[in-house]
Amino acid sequence: MAKTQAKQLIVCVDNEGYPASLEKRKIYVALRDASAEKNGMLRVVDESGEDYLYPKALFRPIALPQAVRRAVLAA
């Protein structure tokens, strides 16, 4: 994946079927992937540190103040 790809912060609200890869209530980074989104999926950087496709229904987008967003993305 390209490093310059747009990133969105999301929170996991359900990890059914993916308990080893996703934690409920945890903030994740979603990488923009138009093809995946057309199919109801999100490209998410999970617990492994790699990006995989997960059902969009497992997440909700979140908005954070810019300074907090930068800190989360830098961590």
Sine and cosine of phi, psi and omega as CSV:
sin_phi,cos_phi,sin_psi,cos_psi,sin_omega,cos_omega
0.00,0.00,0.57,-0.82,-0.02,-1.00
-0.96,0.27,0.65,-0.76,0.00,-1.00
-0.92,0.40,-0.44,0.90,-0.05,-1.00
-1.00,0.06,0.03,1.00,-0.03,-1.00
-0.89,0.46,0.63,-0.78,-0.01,-1.00
-0.88,0.48,0.65,-0.76,-0.02,-1.00
-0.87,-0.49,0.58,-0.81,0.03,-1.00
-0.80,-0.60,0.63,-0.77,0.08,-1.00
-1.00,-0.05,0.73,-0.68,-0.03,-1.00
-0.71,-0.71,0.34,-0.94,0.07,-1.00
-0.87,-0.49,0.67,-0.75,0.02,-1.00
-0.98,0.19,0.81,-0.58,0.02,-1.00
-0.94,-0.35,-0.16,0.99,0.00,-1.00
-0.37,-0.93,0.76,-0.65,0.02,-1.00
-0.87,-0.49,0.36,0.93,-0.01,-1.00
-0.83,0.56,0.83,-0.56,-0.01,-1.00
1.00,-0.03,-0.18,0.98,-0.05,-1.00
-0.67,-0.74,0.66,0.76,-0.10,-1.00
-0.90,0.44,-0.44,0.90,0.01,-1.00
-0.99,0.14,-0.34,0.94,-0.09,-1.00
-0.97,-0.24,-0.43,0.90,-0.09,-1.00
-0.75,-0.67,0.60,-0.80,0.08,-1.00
-0.91,-0.42,0.75,-0.66,0.05,-1.00
-0.87,0.49,0.57,-0.82,0.05,-1.00
0.93,0.36,0.16,0.99,0.03,-1.00
-1.00,-0.08,0.58,-0.81,0.05,-1.00
-0.99,0.10,0.74,-0.68,0.04,-1.00
-0.82,-0.58,0.31,-0.95,0.09,-1.00
-0.98,-0.17,0.79,-0.61,0.09,-1.00
-0.96,-0.28,0.73,-0.68,0.05,-1.00
-1.00,-0.09,0.70,-0.72,-0.01,-1.00
-0.89,0.46,0.79,-0.62,0.02,-1.00
-0.53,-0.85,1.00,-0.08,-0.09,-1.00
-0.85,0.52,-0.64,0.77,-0.01,-1.00
-0.90,0.45,-0.70,0.71,0.02,-1.00
-0.90,0.44,-0.69,0.72,-0.03,-1.00
-0.89,0.46,-0.54,0.84,0.06,-1.00
-0.89,0.45,-0.42,0.91,-0.01,-1.00
-0.98,-0.22,0.29,0.96,0.06,-1.00
0.96,0.29,0.43,0.90,-0.03,-1.00
-0.86,-0.50,0.34,-0.94,0.12,-0.99
-0.81,-0.58,0.60,-0.80,0.10,-1.00
-1.00,-0.02,0.95,-0.32,-0.15,-0.99
-0.88,-0.47,0.69,-0.73,0.14,-0.99
-0.99,0.14,0.94,-0.35,-0.13,-0.99
-0.99,-0.13,-0.28,-0.96,-0.05,-1.00
-0.87,0.50,-0.40,0.92,0.00,-1.00
-0.98,0.21,-0.25,0.97,-0.06,-1.00
1.00,0.03,-0.05,1.00,0.04,-1.00
-0.97,-0.24,0.29,-0.96,0.03,-1.00
-0.98,-0.18,0.71,-0.70,0.00,-1.00
-0.68,-0.73,0.30,-0.95,0.05,-1.00
-1.00,0.03,0.72,-0.70,0.05,-1.00
-0.72,-0.70,0.43,-0.90,0.06,-1.00
-0.86,0.50,0.73,-0.68,-0.02,-1.00
-0.85,0.52,-0.51,0.86,-0.05,-1.00
-0.90,0.44,-0.28,0.96,-0.02,-1.00
-0.99,0.17,-0.11,0.99,-0.14,-0.99
-0.73,-0.68,0.33,-0.94,0.15,-0.99
-0.74,-0.67,0.64,-0.76,0.06,-1.00
-0.94,0.35,0.51,-0.86,0.06,-1.00
-0.77,-0.64,0.50,-0.87,0.06,-1.00
-0.91,-0.40,0.78,-0.63,0.02,-1.00
-0.83,-0.55,0.42,-0.91,0.11,-0.99
-0.84,0.55,0.52,-0.85,-0.10,-1.00
-0.81,0.59,-0.67,0.74,-0.02,-1.00
-0.90,0.43,-0.62,0.78,0.02,-1.00
-0.94,0.34,-0.66,0.75,0.04,-1.00
-0.85,0.53,-0.73,0.68,0.02,-1.00
-0.87,0.49,-0.67,0.74,0.00,-1.00
-0.90,0.43,-0.67,0.74,0.01,-1.00
-0.90,0.43,-0.70,0.72,-0.01,-1.00
-0.93,0.37,-0.46,0.89,0.00,-1.00
-0.99,0.15,-0.36,0.93,-0.05,-1.00
-0.94,0.34,0.00,0.00,0.00,0.00
